[in-house]
Amino acid sequence: MIVYNIVITFLLIVLFPLLHREYYARVAILNKITKRYKIWVHCASVGETKIALKFISQFCSMTKISLDDILLTVVTPSALKIAKKLHKETYLFPLDYFFITRVLVKKISPKALIIFETELWPNYIYFVKKFNGKIFLLNGRISNKTFIILTIFKPLLSFGYKNIDYFLLREKIDFLRFKKVGVDITKMFISGNMKYDEEEDVNANFNKTTIGFNKNDRIITFGSIREKEEKIVIEVVNKLKTVENLKFILAPRHLSLVAAILTQLDKYGICYVKRTEMNKKFLLDSVKCIVVDTLGELKKFYSICDIAFVCGSILPYGGQNIIEPASMGKVVMFGPYISNFLEPAMLLLKNNAGIMVKDMNTLHQQILDLLSNENKLKTIAENAKNLISQLKGVTQKNVEFVISKLNLV
């Protein structure tokens, strides 16, 4: 613990000139919080925030704990923006620095800390435990990258995650990885992936025609495009741009990638409109492509597509959420780098409910084959929806587990 905090101190000193605004924005939580909370929930980005909000809702409905008694902290500003609309007691997570974290935990005095997925910061875990709070890791996972980091820096980081009382994990691979980095197997339970429980409902008024396409247009949504993947995606779009009644939605993982996407579209002369400018200059016949330059709308654009290609899997990022479009009954395609969603990917493939594209050079041909075979398209889509519906209920199971361990029944 001492070595970890020495390293953090050194990094703060070195990087402070570059990160001083970020530092003050996150430390501000110490002044904003003026009361204690019974439960502290923490997650990182938008995806985890959605399942955390669902957990909070179900947890409150099954206990006497109110929403005002639950603190939610998030890492990214985009997650804060979305969470704040639904849970007012939401703040940016502060730096995991000894003195800051100690003051915060003492101020909050939570009975329990509920962490989502991989937010294994040592100090806040240590202090919640020190002040007699129980700690749960929900939807726990370890990516390849995190596993390597935890293995290399095990002496530096293990004092944190070893203080977690219960690990409710997504898949067997996560169980095996946590075991390898020294977690007691009696603390671990494979409960499944809470993302299976994501809501499918989207505003009925959001459809192909309301955004300016024709009802009979075919739409391919490329979701969560990561850096350098935009070139590959738009090469595919360029090969398919002459297909009649075929439209494209390009949704980057981060808005900072929008400029690079537009540059590539201009390079190939592909007519596009940005989501934020649709009301101003959206011309139905000439536009081939919508570039999503807004936050929190990917689900909407999955809902109107015929094929969803989930990026982050073309290059070795580990993949993004393939469950969301599958649950809507869409044909889900993804690349070979899908380690972050390995179990769902294998289930989709096993049940003829998804397609892994191993050779990106032939992706356009595979899409053409799908579009020319209506029965195949419909069968895969129905299989995906049916499969995901059978896997729901993980959130409820995890809520019940936490309640039982906190003696709130």
N, C-alpha and C positions, 0 to 999 in steps of 0.2 A: 504493500500500500504506500509506503514511504517513497519508494523508487518511482511508482506511477505518478505521484503528485509532484515529485521533483521534475519529472519529464514534462508534466503539464505546465508547471511554473516556467520552465525554460521556454517552452513553446509560446506561452503567453507573452513573455518578455520580447522574444524575437519577432513575433507576428503582430504584436499590438499596433504598430503604426499602420498596418494594412487592415486590421480587423477591429479597430476601436469602435466603430459604429455598431458592428454586430455584437461586440462585447456589451456595450451599454444597453442595446435593445433587449438582450437576453437577461442581463442582471436586473433589469427593471422589474422583473417578476417579484423581487424581494420587497419592493415598495407597493406593488399593486395588490399583493395578497395580504389581507388584514384579518383573516380568520382561519380556524382549523377546518380540516376536511376529514371525513371518516375514511374515504377511499381516494387513492391517487391512481389515475390511469395514465399510462404514458405510451406513446407510439411515435412513429417517425413521419411518414409522408401521407399523401392522400389515400392511397390504397388501404393502409393499416388504420387510418382514421375512420374510414367508413365502417370497418368491422368493429372498431372500438365503440363507435356511437351506437351501433346496433346492440353490442354487449351491454352498454350502459342502460339503454332503454329497457331491455329485458331484465336486467339486474334490478332496476328500480321497481319494475312492475311485480317482481316476486319477493321484494323485501320492503321494509319500512324506511329504507334509506331514500332520501329525496335527491333530485338532480343537483340541488344546491349544496349537497354534502359530498359531491364528487368533483374532484379537480382533474381536469384533463390537460396534459401538456403534450405538445407536438414539436417536431424539429423544424419542419419547413414552413415558410410563410404561406405557401399555397394551402397546406393542410390547415393552418390557423384560420385562413379566410373561410374555408368550407365548414370547419368545426364550429366556429363562433356563431354561425347562423342557427345551429341546432343545439348548442350547449354553451351557454354564456360564461360558464366557469372554465374557460379555455385560455391557455397562455403558451407563449413560446418557452420551450425547455431551456433552462439556463445552462451555462457551461458546467461540465462535470468537474468542478474544481473544489478541493477539500473545504475551504472556508465558506464558499458560496453555498455549496450543497448542504453543509452542516446547518447553516442558518435557516435555509429553506425547509429542510426536513423537520427541524425543531419547531418551526413556525406552523407547519401543516399538522404534524403529529398524526399521520394516518394510521388507521388500524391495519390497512393493507395497501400494498403497492402492486398494481396489476400492469405488467409489461407486455407489450405485443411484439412478437416475432424476434427481432435481433438486437433490441436496444439494451445491450448488456453493459452499460456504463458502470464502472466499479463503485464510485463514491456514493451515488444516490442509493444503490442497493445496500451498501455497507451501513449507511446511516439509518435507513429505514429499519434494518435488522437491529441495529444498536439501540434504537428507541422502541423496540419490541413490536414492530409491525411485521405482519406476514407478507411474504413476497411470492407472487405467481407469475410465471411466464406462460402466456397464452398464444396459441397458434405459433408456437416456438419453432424456429428453423435455424439451420446453419448453412449458408451458401458455401460454395467451394472457397471463395475468397476469404470469408469470415473464418472458416475452418483452418485455413493456412495461418491466418493472423493469430488465432487463439492457440494454435499448436506452437508457433514460434515464440510468442510472448506469453506463454502459459504462466510462468512465475510472476509476471507483471500484472496479469489480468484476472487470474483465477480467484483471487480473494473476493472479487465481485460476484461472479455467477455462482460460485459455490455457496453463497449465502442465500440463494433462491430456495424457497421451501418446496415448490411444486412446479414441475415442467410439464405442461400440456402441449404435446408436440404434434406437428402436422403429419409426418411420415416416418417410416422405419429408418430411412437414411439419416434423419435428424437425430433419432434415438442413438444410432450407432456413432454418429459424430460427437454428440455430447458425452457419450460414454468414453470415447477416446481422449477427450480433453479433461476427463477426471470427474464427471458428474456421477453421483451415486445413483445406480439404476432404480433404487426403491423410490426415488423422487420423481421418476419420469413415467409418463403415460402418453400413449399415442391415441389422441382423441379425434384426429382428423383435421381437415382444413376448413376454417371458419368462412373462407371466401365462397364456399358452396352455398352459403346462406344469404349471399347478397341479393337484394331485391331486384326483380326483373322489370317492375313497372316503370314505364316512361310515359311522359305526357302524350296522350292520344293525339293531340293536335300537332305533334312533331312527327312528320312523315315525309315521304319523298316529294309530294306536291307542295307542301307548305314551305319547303326550303327552295323550291323552284325547279326541281327535276320533274320528269314525267312519271306517271304511275307505273308505266311499263319499263322504265329504265332499270338496268341492272347496276348495282352499286357494290364496289369493293372498298372496304375501309381498311386502311393500313394504320393500325393503332400503336401508340407508344413507340414511335420511331426514335431510335437512339443515334448518337453522333456517328457519322460515317456510313450509317445505314441508308441515309437519305439518297445517296448516289445510286445504290443498288435498287432501291424502291422505285426511283423515278426512271431508271433505265427500263424497268418492267412496265411502268406506266407508258413510256414512250413506245414500246413495242405493241401495246394494246390500244393506243389512242385512236386508231382508225376503226376500231370495232364499234359498230352502230349501237346506240342506246346503252353504251357502257360508260359509267361515271365513276369518279374516284374521290374518296375522302382521305386526306393525309393529315394525321394527328400526331405531332411530335410529343415525346415524353416531357421535354422541357421547352418552354416558349423561346428560349435562346436559340433554338435550332430553326425557327421559322425563316430567318433570313437566308440560311443555307439552302433550305427547301425551295424558296422562291428563286434563288439563283439558278438552281438546277432546272426548274421548270422553264425559266426564261431561256436557258441554254438550248433546250429542245423545242422551244416554241409551243409549249403546251399552255392553252388558255385556262386561267384559274381565277378564282376570287377568294379573298381572305374572308373568314367567317365574320370578322368585325366590320367588313365593308359590304356584306351581302345586300343589305337594305338600300345601299346607295347605287350600286352599279351591277347588280346580278342580272346577267342576260342569259335567259334559259337556253337558247340554242347554241350559243358560242362557248359557254363555259364547260370545260371537261372535268374540272377538278376544284374541290373546296379544300383550302388549307385552314385547319383549325388553329387559330391563334388566340384561343380563349382557354380558361381553366374549367375543369369539371364537366365537360360536355362529351367526353369520349363515349360514355354509355349511350347517350342519345344517338350518336352517329353509328354505333354498333347496332342499335335497334332498327335502323332503316336499311341496313346493308343486306346483301345476299351472301357475300363472302367476307369474312373478317380475317385479315392476315395480321397476326399479333407479332409485332417486332420486338427488338431486344433479344431476338433469337437468331437473327441472320449472322450477327457477329457475336463473339463470346461474352455477352452480358448476363447470360443465365435465363433470359426470357422474362416476359411480363404476364399479366393475368389472362390466361386463356379460358378461365372458368366463366368470366362475365359474358362474353359473346356466346359461349356454348349454352349457358343457362337460358338464353333468349331464343334458342333454336336456330342458330346461325351455323353455316359451315365454317369451321375454324381451321385455319392453316397456320403453320409456324415453322421456323427453321430448326436446324439441328442443335442449337445451343439453348436448351430448355431445362437446365438443371434446377432452377428455382421453382419450377412447377413440374417436376419429373413424374410424380405419381399421377396427377391429373392428365398429363400428356400420355402416359402409358395406358391409362384407362380409356381415354378417347380413342387412341389407336386400336386398342384391343377390341373395342365395341363398334368399330367402323363409324366413329363419331367425330373424327378429326383427321387431318392430313399433315404429316411432317414432310417438309420439302428439304431434301438433302442437297439437291443441286440447284442453287439459285439461278443458274444460267438457263434452266428449263422451266422456271416458275411461270412465265407467261403462257407456255404451252399447256401446263397443267391447269391453269385457270381457264383457258379456252376449252379444254376437254370437259371441265366441269360445267361451264356455261352451255355447252352443246348437249349435255345429258341431264335433262330436267329431273328424271327419276332418281338419278344418283345424287343430285344436289338436294332434293327433297328428303331422301332417305338418310343421308349423313346429318342433315339439320335436325330431323326428328329424333335420330339416335342420340345426338348431343343433348337435346333438351330433356329427353327421358332419363338419360344417365345422370345428369346433374340433379334432377329432381329426386332421384333415389338416394343421393348422398347428402341431402340437407339434414339439418338438425344438430350440427356440431356446436353452434353457439348456445343453444338451449342446454346441451349436455355440459358445456364448460361453465355456464352460469350456475347450474345446479351443483357442480363440483366446488366452485368457489364458495357458494353459500354454505355448503355443508362443512367446509373447513374453517369458516369464520363463525360457525355456530349461530347463523342468522335465521335458521328455520324455526 
